[in-house]
Amino acid sequence: MRTAGTTARTVAVLLAAACLAASAQEARPTSLLSLTPPEARLLLRVRDTPRLLERTEALLAALRPEAVGPDPDAPRLAADARALAVGAALAAWSEKEGWFFAIETKASRAELVARLREYGALSEWRDAWTLRLPRSRTVLHAALRDGTLALASDAARVRGFLGAAVPSGTLKWTATPYAEWMASPAAQGADLALYQVSGAAESLLADAFATPPQRRLAAAFGLGAAARAPAALFLRVEEEGLRADVLAALPKAAGVRRATITLPPGMDGFRLAVAGFNPAQVIEGIGRAQTRFDPDAGREFAEELTELNRDLGFDLAQDLLARLGDWTFSISPKEEGTPDWAVTARLDAREAFLARAQRLAEFAETGWAEAPERADARRFTSRAFNMPLFLAARSDHVVLASSPEVEERLIAWTPSAGAPQPPEDALWRIEAQLDLDRLGPLAIQCLPFKRLPPWLGAFPPGSRAILSVRRTETALVARAQLTGLSPRQLAAVFVRAAPAPRPPKWVLEQPVEKIDVKTREIVVRKIAEWQALGPNPEGLYRNPRTREFTMTSAMTCAACGQKIPTPPMPPEAAGGGPAAHEAWMRTARCPLCGRTPFIVRQENP
């Protein structure tokens, strides 16, 4: 089996060889396109190889897996590429023949031979070369003809190239939808463009979803269907950021509309706006995803939802959540305490919605109290997960927030106010924005870990990640952007050893209960105190009294109701999916009563 390091090295040498040859002063992508093999299912085009290489060199070096180790060829690859790369390049992939590269060049045959010999054993046969890469055991075939260099993993393709055979694969890429995509503004401004025919990415990435759990996970989120669609990706690399546009041809859909949405104001962490499907449809989607991943889990989810609806006396999805329309979610870190957050949504039938919300609060025993009306909005307070909730509802708009200040600010805001007119009708739309320089503080306040990865605190001020996705009548259109963050700065994020932000004092002072695995002694200490006591490589903490590593998380046995050490899950069960988890839970035993301490189906009812 080819390792990740071997594959990465092979691809690097292929790209380096392409860069060595791409020294044409004028890029002629159309002429390169005429060399596309008829069986090609993926087509990659680079407009300006040296520009792309220059702007991504630091990023690619930072992303190279450390497991591969230092590459002695890397300096030579970079130097050769900088010396000779000028112009465009093309690559094509098919299941039968693998990769094929065609690159225009002004380099002489002797110059190319001399440089390629430095990377492996090079043999010549007539006008063709065979390059054997010693570390990856890969064999490449190459030839030079009329100022064009061809490299391929299949010798027959190179022989056809030398025989001046003209492939018949061009027509595929000059037909709809590829011709329209190649003429689109996104393609004209792209440094790199990637096109696929139906199912190409799914075939190429088959090894990435090799195990049954991985395949079920891909099916649960519809990754198989997305990978099968004819699609194009356009990448633009600038000094101030990166932009990727994705287009995918999908079956014609009915129900499109001119939806206008905008992100909520005054929140500088993460913001999300969704138009076209309400929270009830989100619940339905979760159920479908669970069923695809594990039919038993899907049935259990449906049964629990049915039981909840029966206890409430109404249908949670249809009678409450379906009354909500386009919605937003936002969360912002604060200097101290928990972060501010809010959910807003368009509202239909306010009084019916509030009646159902009150019934839900009463059922959950979280409290429900009405506050004085303000700005034509009925206002209420409640609690959930020991946190206060503040709800305000106007005739067509509802806000659920973490504080009265956030609620007051957003209840006066209309989601469509100031929203730009969308470029076209859509079935649904999603807009999202993440302020990367606020990611560290936000993660610290939401996830009270002992330590966080250093890169979370390494983003420069003003850097953002922006996502826009819409489903039009016939296509999926997406754009992802990094702004205020150059490729070199992004590389620094991954290599910089900047310390991560420390958790706020209130997090470190939270009490946590642990139990001694030998004596069942219960000890309660603050998070900061436990951090000073462990964990050791086995995940155990010191007992403050005995100083031995015998403390672990406590749980209540579902059978006898006593506090016991949480049984550690063996690696084979942890990596085996839901069925393996449940099988292990059935075999785990409470040290006091001898029965399973977990709640499992048909046991411990």
N, C-alpha and C positions, 0 to 999 in steps of 0.2 A: 504494500500500500504506500502511496506517495504521501510523505509527511507535509505539514503546512509549510515548514521551512523550505523543503525541496520545491514545492509548487511556487512559493513566493520568489525563490531564486530564479526558477525557469522563466517566469513571467518577467522578472526584472531584466534578464538577459535578452529576451525577445524585444522588450521595449527599448533597451539600450541599442540593440542592433538596428531597430527602426530609427532611433535618433541619429545614429552614426550615418545612416544613409539619407536622411531627410535634409539635403542641402540644396534643394532647388530654390532659386530666387523667387520664382512665381509658383504659387500653389495652384495645381490644376486638379481639384477633387473630382471633376467630371470624368477626366481621363482615367483616374484611379478607379472610379466606380465601375468602369467598363471591364475591369479585371475581376470583378466579384464572381466567385464560383456559383454555379446554379443551385447547389445544395445548401448555400449559406442561409443560416437562420438568425444569426446575429451579425450586425454590421456596425463597426465603430469607425468614426471619422474624426481626425484631429486637424483643426484648421491651421494652427501655427505651433508646431512642436516645440521649438525653443522657448517661446513665450510660456507655454503651459509648463514645461519642465522647470523653467526659472522660478515660476511662482509657486510651484508645489514641491520643489526639491526638499526644503526643510521639513515640510509636513510629512512627506513620504518617509523621510529618514526617521522622524520621531515615531511614526506608526509602525516601523519595522519591528516584528516581535523580538523581544530580547532572547527568547528561547532559541532563535536561530543563531545567536552569537554574533560577534563582529565579523563582517564580511570583508575579506582582504581585497575583493574585486571592486568594492563600492567606490573608493576614490578614483580608480581607473575608469569605471563606468561613467561617473559624473564628468571627469575631464574629457573623455572621448565625446560624450554627448554635447558638452559645451563647445567643443572645437568644431564639430561637423554638422550639428543639427540646425537646418534652416529650411522651413517649408511644412507641407502637409503630410499626413500619413493615413493609411486605411488598414483595417483589420476585419476579417470575416471568420465566422466559426460555423462549423456544421458537425453533426454527430458522427458522420462517416469519416471525414477527413481532418477534423480538429481545426486548428487555427491556420490562417493564411494572411500574411502581411504583404502589402504592396506599397513601396515608398519611392518617391522620386529622388534622384540624387545626381550631384555633379562630381562626386568622389570617383576616383579612378579605381579600376579593378584591383590594381596592385595595392593601393592604399587600404581598401576594404579588406583584402586578404591579410595584410600585415596586422591590422587591428583585430580581426576576428580570431587569428591564431593565438592571441594572448588569452583567450577565454577557454580554449580547449583544443582537442585534436582536430585539425582541419585537413580534410582530404579533398582532392579535386578529381572530377570525372568529366572530361570534355569541358563544357562551359558551366557545369554545376559544382557546388561545394557541399560537403557534408561536415557538419560541426558536431562533435561529441562533447557534451558538457560533463566533466568528470564527477563533480559533486552531486549533481542531480540525475546522472545517467540518462540524460535526455539527448536525443538525436534530432538536429535541425537540418533542413535542406534549404539551400539558397542558390540564387542565380541572379546575374545582372544582364539586362537587355535594354538597349535604347534609353539609357539614363534612368531606368527603373529597377530597383532591387526587389526581389521577391524572397520571402522567407516562409517556410511552411513545415508542418509536422508530417506531411505526406509527400513522398518523393514524386509520385505521379503528377501532382499539381505543379511542381516545379518543372518537370519535363514538358508538360503542356504549355507552361509559360514560355519556355525556351523555344518551343516549336511554333510560337506565334499563334497558338490556338486562342480564339476569342471566346471566353465563357459566355454562356447564355443566361447568366443570373442577373443581368442589369435590369431587365424589364420588371422584375418583381419589385424593385425599389423605386421605379419611376411610375408605378401605378398608385391608385388611392389605397390607403390614406398616406403612404410614405411620401409621395411627391408633394402633397400639401404640407406635410410636416417639415420637409426639407426646405420649403419656401417660406416657412413661418418666421415671424420676428425672433422667436426664441432660438431657432436654428441659425439665423443670420448672425446673431451676437454670441453664439456658443463657441467656447474653446474646444469642447469635446461633445460629440453627439453619438448616441447609441440607439440603434433601432433593432427591434426584434419582431419576427413573425410569430404566429400563434404557438405558444408552448415552448419557445426556445429557452427562456430563463428557467422554466420548470425543469427541463431536461438537463441544463448545465448545472443547476444547483441541486440535483437529485440527491447527491451525497450529503448535502447539508441537512436533509430530513430523512436520515437513514433508518432511525429506530422507530418502532410503532408509536411511542409517546410523541416524538417529534412530528410524525406525519399527522397524528390526531390534532396536535396543537396547530399545525398549519391549516388543516381543514376547518378547525373551530373558528378561526379568524378569516376564513375565506382566502387564504394566501394562494391556494391552488388556482382558483378562478382568476385572481388578479395576475398571476404569472402566466396564464394561458392567453391573455388578451394581446393583440397586436399593439405595440407600444413604442414610445420614443422617450429618451432622456437627454436633456441638454444641460451641460455644465458650463458655467461662466465663472472664471477666477479673476478677481480684481484685487488691487492693493488693499481696499477697504472691506473686503468680504467675499463670500461665495454665494452663488445662486444656482439652484437646480430646478429645472422645469420638467414635468412629466406629463405626457399625453398618452391616453390609452383608449382605443376604440372599443366601445361596449354596445350591447344590444339596445335598440331604441326603447326609451322609457317614456311613459306618459306621466302627467301630473306636474310638469315643470312650471315654475312661477318666477316672477321678478322679486325675489326675496332680498331685502336690505337689512344688513346687520352691521353692528360696530362693536368694538371692544369697550367694556365699562371703563370709565375714567377714574383717576385717582388711586390706582393700584399698580405698584411697581415691581411685582414679582412675576406671577404667571396669570395670564388672562386667556379665556376661551369663550368663543361665541359660536352657537350652532343654530342653523335655520333649516327647516325642512323635516325634522323628526323630533318629537317631543320625548320627555322622560319615560312615558309609557312604552314607546317603541324601543328605548334603551333597555328597559326591563325585558321586553320580548327578545331583544337581540342577545342579552346575557343568557336567557334560557336556551335559545337555539345554539349558541356557542358551547354551552355546557353539554347539550345533547350530542353535538358532533364530536366533542372530545371524549366524553364518557356517557353513554346512554343511561346508565344507572344514576349518575349524578344529575342528569337532565330530568329524569322522572322524579327523583327526590326533590329537586328544586320546584317542579310543578306541583307536587303534593304539598310541600310546605307553603307555597303561595296560595293554594286553594284553601288550606286550613286557616291561614291568616285572614283571607277574605271572609271566611265563614265567621271567625271570631269578631272581625270588625263590623260585619253586617253590610258591607259594600265591597265592590271590586276595587282594590287599591290602584291598579293600573288604569282601568277604564273610567272609574268614577272620580278619581283624584288627579292622578298624573296626566291623564289625557286632556284635562282641562287647561293644561299648560302648553303654550306654543313655543316659539323660538326662545332660546334660553342662553344664559351666560354663566360662567363661573370664574371667580378671581380670588387670588390669595396673595397677601403681601406681608413680608416680615416686618416686625417692629423692633425697637431698640431693646425692649424687655417684654417678657411674657409671651403668650401665644400669638401667632400671626393673625392679622385681620383677614377675613374671608367673607364672600357673599355669593349667593345664587340669585339671579333675577330671571324672570320669565314673563312672556305675554300671558294674559289671563282671560279666560272665558268663564262667565257665570260666577262672579266673585262670591256671592253669598253661599252658593252650593259648595264651592271649593273650601271656604272657611269652615263650613259645617263638617265636612269630611276631615279637614285638618284637625279640628278640635276633637273629633271622635278618635283619631289616631293618637293624639297626645294623651287623651284620657286612658286609652287602652294601654299605652306604654307607661302610664303613671309618671309622666314627666312634668305635669303641671301645665296649666293653660290659663292665662290671665290677660284681660283686655286693658290696653293703655289708652290714654287720651288720644283722640283722633287729631291728625295733623296733615296738612297739605292734601285734603280730600282723601286721605288714606286711613283705613281702619288698621290699628296697630295692636300687636299681641306679643307676649313673652312666654317662653317655655324653656325646657332644658332637654339635652340629649348627651349621653356619654359624659355626664357631669359637667357639661358646658352650657352656659346661657345661650339662648336663641332669641333673636328679635325679628319679628315678621311684620311686614307692612303690605297692605293690599289696596291698590286703587282699582278703579273699574276695569282697567285693561292691563294692569301691570302689578306684579308681586315681587317682593324682595325678602329673602331670608338671609340674615347677616349675623356676624359674631359680636357686634356691638351696636348700640343705638346711633353712634356717630356714622358708621358705615351705612346703616339702614337709612338714615335721614339723607345722606348724600345721594344714594342711588334711587330712592323712591321718587326723587324729583327729576331723575334722568330718564329719558325715553330711549330705548335701545336703537330705534331707527333714526334718532336725531343726529344730523350731521353725517350720516352714513353715505359713502359715495355710491352712485348708481352702479349696480353690478353690470359687468360687460355683456351678460346674456342671461336668459332664463335658466333656472337650474332646479333639479329635483331636491337637492339639498346642498348646503354650504357649511364649511367649517373654517373659522379664522382663529389663530392662536398666536400668542406672543409670550416669550420667556426672556426676562431681563437676566442675562447670564451673570452679570456682576452681583446680582442679588441671590444667586442660586445657593451659595454657601450659607449665608444667614438663614435662608428659607429652609434648607435641609436640616440645619442644626435645630431649628425650632420645631420642625415636624418629626424628626427622627433622632431621638436622644441616644445616639450611639456613643461608644467610648471615643472613637476617632473616625474621621471621615477622610476619603481620598484627598490628597493634597490639591488635585486639579480643581476641586470645587471652589477653592478660594483664589484661583489663579487667573480668572477672566478679567480683562481690562475694563475700566469704567465705560459705560455707554454701550457695551457689546450686547447684542440681542440675537435671538433665534426667532424667526417668523415663519409661520406655516399658513398656507391658504389652499383649500381643497374644495372643489365643487363637482357635482355630478350633473352634467348637462344632458340634453335629450339623447345624445349619441356618444358621449365620451366622458372620461374622467380627466380632469384638469387639475394639476397640483403645482405649487411653487413653494420651495423651501429656501430660506435665505439665512445667512449669517452676516450681520452688519456690525460695523465698528470693530471688526476682528479680522485682521489680515491672515493669510495662510501661515505666515511666519509667526504671528502672535498665537494662532491656534496650535502650532507646533510647540511653542513655549509652554502652553497650558499642560501638555502631556509630559514635558521633560522638567519643568520647573519644580523644585522641591519646596514650594511655598507651604508654610504650615496652614492647616485648615483652621477655620474659626472655632473657638472653644464654645461648648454649649453654654447657654446663659445660666446664671446662678440658680434660677428657679428649677431648671431641669435637673441639675446636679443634686439638689436638695430633696428630690422626690424619694419617698421611702420604698424600698423593694424587699420582699420577703424571700429568704432562701432556707433550705433545710439540709441538715447534716445527713449524708448517705449512710453513716454508721449508726448514729444514735437517734435520728429523726428529731434532733433539736432544731427548733425554729428560731431564726435570727433575722431581725429587721434592721437594716442599715440604709443610709442614703446612697444614691447612685455613686456619688463621689467617693464614699468610703469603700464601696465594693470595688470600684476601679483600682483602688490602692491595694486590694487583696487578691487580685487575679484578673483574668483566668489563667490557669496553666495550660500546657498543650492539650490536656484532656478536657478542658472546659470547666474545671472545678476551681472554686474560690477557697481561700483560707478561712478556717473557722477562727473568728477573733479571739476565742477563748483558748483553743488548743494549738492554734497556729498551723494546723494540718490542712492540706487541700482536700476537704471533705464536703464543701458546701455546693449545692446545686439548686436549680429552680424547683419550687414546690408546686404540687398539684393536688386537687381533691379527688380521691378515688370515687368513680361513679357508682361503684358497687357498695362500699361500706361507709363512704362519706368521710374518711380519715385523710389527714394531710400525709402525703408520701413524696419521695423524690420522683421527679418526672423521669420515666424510663428513657434512656437514650435510644434513638432509632438507628439500627445498623445501616451501613452504607448501601447494601444491596436493596434494602427496602426504601431508603431515601431516594434512590435513583430509579425506582421501578414503576412510578406512576401511582394513580389512585388505588388500583387493585392491590398492588404490593403494600401500600400504606395500610389499607384496611386489613389485609391478611396478617400483617405484623401486629396491628392493634388487637386483633382477636387472640394472638398468642402471648402478648405481654401480660404479666401477672402482677397483681398488687402484693407486696411483701407481707401484708397483714391478713387479708382475707383469701388470697390465692385466686381471685377472679380478675378478669380484665378490668383495668381502671378506667378504660375509655368507654364512651357511649358509641356503640356500634349497632347496626341493624340486627334485629331479632335477638338482642342481648341487652340486659340492663334496661328494660323498658321503663 
